[in-house]
Amino acid sequence: MVLAGRALTFATAIAVVSYGLVATPTPAAAGPATTTDADDIRVQLPVSFVRDLVIDDTHQQIYASSRDGLLALDFTGQVLKTFPGQHGNLTLSPDDSALYAIRPGDTKLARIDTTSQAIQDIDLGVCARSAVITGGRLWFSYTDCGVLINPALGWYDLATGEVRAGLATLAQVSQLRAVPNRPDRLAVIGERGGLRTHDGSVNPPAKLAERQLTETTTCR
């Protein structure tokens, strides 16, 4: 189960509610959290800006990336571990066994074992910008390190560890999403508004459609 919480500003709190969890921003000047209901406990996190947030329901854990590092929390908001350094675009494996985090401006992809919290570096050889897991692979968009030019598409095979880059040239720096119930389909959204869909079941990935978001688009 994944909850996206990209770019939550102000001091950030976690509200833990019976059978559910919600991330909520609270004003930075707010006083200590108080409990008004046994089923609603608000816990102040030691971060000021959350970039991404995912929930590992299997292990009852939350991962929050910020400018201050990556936090592993339990469902009460207790910090289990802090991973220093910049991490973004958190992606949880389908079985909740591993969390993958892009390191901005770095060719290394972080893989965190959600049981042991052990972290492993995976060298992609390129600077990934966005990632999504579908069809047994972690697909990533990337650019030249340090500059936003030459955007392209690659993947990391979760089973074999193989890395492939240069699979498709992208028109602009892009965010990736998987098409629900279609593990062979990728939606590529450019930062300037372009939309492209790819068939990831063939090599190289076949472009199926490319439109601007202002136009009516049907994705096959």
GIGI-V422298 format. One line per field, one symbol per residue. ss: DSSP state (~ for helix, > for strand, _ for the rest). psi: psi as a letter, one per 30 degrees, with the letter a starting at -180 (. if undefined). burial: b if it has 9 or more other ideal C-beta (glycine too) atoms within 8 Angstrom, else e. Layout:
ss: ???
psi: ???
burial: ???
This chain:
ss: _______>__>>>>>>>__>>>>>>>__________>__>>>>>_____>>>>>>>____>>>>>>__>>>>>>____>>>>>____>>>>>_____>>>>>_____>>>>>>_____>>>>>___>>>>>>>>__>>>>>>>________>>>>>>_____>>>>>>>____>>>>>______>>>>>>___>>>>>>______>>>>>>>________
psi: kkjkhkhjlakklkjjlkglkkkkklkfgkakkljfkfgjkkkklhlfjkelklkjeeghlkkkklffakkklaffgkjekkjllkklikkklfggfkkkkkjkgkfkkkkkjfefgkkkkkjffljkellkkkggkjkklllkkflilhkakllkkfefgkkklgfkkkflklkkkkkkgifgkkkjjlfgfkkkkkjgfljlkkkelklkfflkkjk.
burial: eebebeebebbbbbbbbeeebebbbbeeeeeeeeeeeeebbbbbbebbbbbbbbbbeeeebbbbbbeebbbbbbbebebeeebeeebbbbbbbeebebbbbbbeeeebbbbbbbeebebeebebebbbbbbbbbeebbbbbbbbbeeeeebbbbbbbeeeeebebebbebebbbbbebbeeeeebbbbbbeeebbbbbbbeeeebebbbebeeeeeeebe
